[in-house]
Structure formats: C-alpha cells, structure tokens
C-alpha cells in the first residue's frame, strides 16, 4: 500500500485516521512526524495571534488611561475656572462647557485653599461667614424666641 503525499495533507484528524489504519512502522513514523509538524505550525500561529492581541490590549489600556487623565484635567480646569469666577453663592451653576469641550485651561494642580481670619477669631472663608450671618438674621426674623 502506497503512502499519499503527507505534505499536502493539513488536516490533523485525517492524518490521525491514517495513523490508525497504517500497519507499517515506517508509514506510522512518517504520519506521526507530519502530525507533529502541523501541531508546531498551529502553535506558532496561536503565538502570533496572542502577541497581536496582547499588543492591542496594551494599546487599549494606554488609551483608557489617557482618556481618564484628560477627563481629570477637564474636571480640574472646570473647578479652577469656578474658583476664579465664583462669588461663593450657591445659586451659581457650574459652567460645564469647559469639561464638555475637552479643552483644559489649567494643567497644574489647584493651589491649596487659603483660610482668612474674620471677626470673632474663626478661620472660615468670607463666603462662609456671610452665609452664617445670613442664617442668623433669617432665624431671628422668623423665630421671635431667638431674639434675646
């Protein structure tokens, strides 16, 4: 029985079936060698695919980190703009155009908050003391028992 050209056969299951039917030692040896070659080729292809997917995964992670950093800078810029233009009143709405546009005006971190001394020795910012005084006046006007 003649052995067909094994190099033309790329299907491992066909080769396995031929190995089961073969009785000659040399035929079996040649078939096993071809099966090993196919397995090695498949392993190399799998390694190449894994390297490509690892590279794509790394690129995606870098992209996600960059997106998060950009969003952080936009938030910081929005807060910085609000701190520069804010008067401390709670009725003012946030200007979210800075965040939505994706532009950052400040790339450096915000400076630390500065405490200001006010009458009475407290270290509250002026807007907090103004709010405290407004609440006291409203409380006196609405509750006659607190006027004493």
C-alpha positions in Angstrom: 0.0 0.0 0.0 1.5 3.3 -1.1 1.5 6.3 1.2 0.0 9.5 -0.3 1.9 12.8 -0.2 1.7 13.7 3.5 2.9 17.3 2.9 -0.3 18.0 1.0 -2.5 16.9 4.0 -3.0 19.7 6.5 -5.9 18.2 8.5 -4.8 16.6 11.7 -7.9 14.4 12.0 -7.3 12.9 8.5 -3.7 12.1 9.5 -4.8 10.6 12.8 -7.2 8.3 10.9 -4.4 7.3 8.5 -2.2 6.6 11.5 -4.9 4.3 13.0 -5.2 2.4 9.7 -1.5 2.1 9.0 0.3 -1.1 9.9 3.8 -0.5 8.6 6.2 1.1 11.1 7.8 3.5 8.6 4.3 4.7 7.4 3.3 5.3 11.0 6.6 7.1 11.7 6.1 9.5 8.7 2.5 10.2 9.7 3.4 11.0 13.3 6.1 13.3 12.0 3.6 15.1 9.8 1.2 15.4 12.8 4.0 17.0 14.9 4.7 19.5 12.1 1.1 20.5 11.9 0.9 20.9 15.6 4.0 23.1 15.6 2.6 25.3 12.8 -0.7 25.7 14.7 1.2 26.5 17.9 3.3 29.2 16.1 0.1 30.7 14.6 -1.5 30.8 18.0 1.5 32.5 19.5 1.4 35.2 16.8 -2.3 35.8 17.4 -1.6 36.0 21.2 1.1 38.6 20.6 -1.1 40.7 18.4 -4.0 40.6 20.9 -1.6 41.4 23.8 -0.4 44.4 21.8 -3.9 45.5 21.1 -4.8 45.1 24.7 -1.8 47.2 25.8 -2.8 49.9 23.3 -6.4 49.9 24.6 -5.2 50.2 28.2 -2.9 53.2 27.3 -5.8 54.8 25.5 -8.1 54.3 28.5 -5.5 55.8 30.9 -5.1 58.8 28.6 -8.9 59.3 28.5 -9.1 59.2 32.2 -6.2 61.7 32.6 -7.9 64.0 30.0 -11.2 63.9 31.9 -9.3 64.6 35.2 -7.7 67.6 33.7 -11.0 68.9 32.3 -12.6 68.5 35.8 -9.7 70.3 37.4 -10.0 73.1 34.8 -13.7 73.4 35.4 -13.2 73.7 39.2 -10.3 76.1 38.7 -12.5 78.3 36.5 -15.3 78.2 39.0 -12.9 79.1 41.8 -11.6 82.1 39.8 -15.1 83.4 38.9 -17.1 82.2 41.8 -18.5 84.5 44.5 -19.3 81.7 46.9 -23.1 81.8 46.4 -24.8 78.5 46.0 -27.2 79.9 43.4 -24.5 80.0 40.7 -24.5 77.0 38.4 -21.3 75.2 37.2 -20.0 76.1 33.8 -19.6 72.6 32.3 -18.7 73.9 28.9 -15.0 73.6 29.8 -15.5 69.9 30.6 -17.7 69.2 27.6 -15.4 70.9 25.1 -12.4 68.9 26.2 -10.2 71.9 26.5 -8.1 72.5 29.6 -7.1 75.9 30.7 -5.1 74.7 33.7 -2.6 71.9 33.5 -1.2 72.4 37.0 -3.0 71.3 40.2 -5.1 73.8 42.1 -3.3 75.7 44.9 -4.3 74.8 48.5 -7.3 76.6 50.0 -6.4 79.8 51.9 -8.1 80.4 55.2 -9.0 84.0 56.1 -9.4 85.4 59.6 -12.7 87.1 60.2 -14.3 88.8 63.1 -14.7 86.5 66.1 -11.5 84.7 65.5 -12.8 81.9 63.3 -10.8 80.8 60.3 -13.7 80.5 57.8 -13.6 81.8 54.3 -15.6 85.1 53.8 -18.4 83.4 51.9 -19.0 81.0 54.8 -19.1 83.8 57.4 -21.5 85.7 55.2 -23.8 82.7 54.9 -23.6 82.2 58.7 -24.6 85.8 59.3 -27.5 85.5 56.8 -28.8 82.4 58.5 -28.6 84.1 61.9 -30.6 87.1 60.6 -33.2 84.9 59.0 -33.5 82.8 62.2 -34.1 86.0 64.2 -36.7 87.3 61.8 -38.6 84.0 61.6 -38.4 83.0 65.3 -39.2 85.6 67.9 -37.9 83.4 70.8 -34.3 83.7 69.4 -34.2 87.5 69.5 -33.0 87.6 73.1 
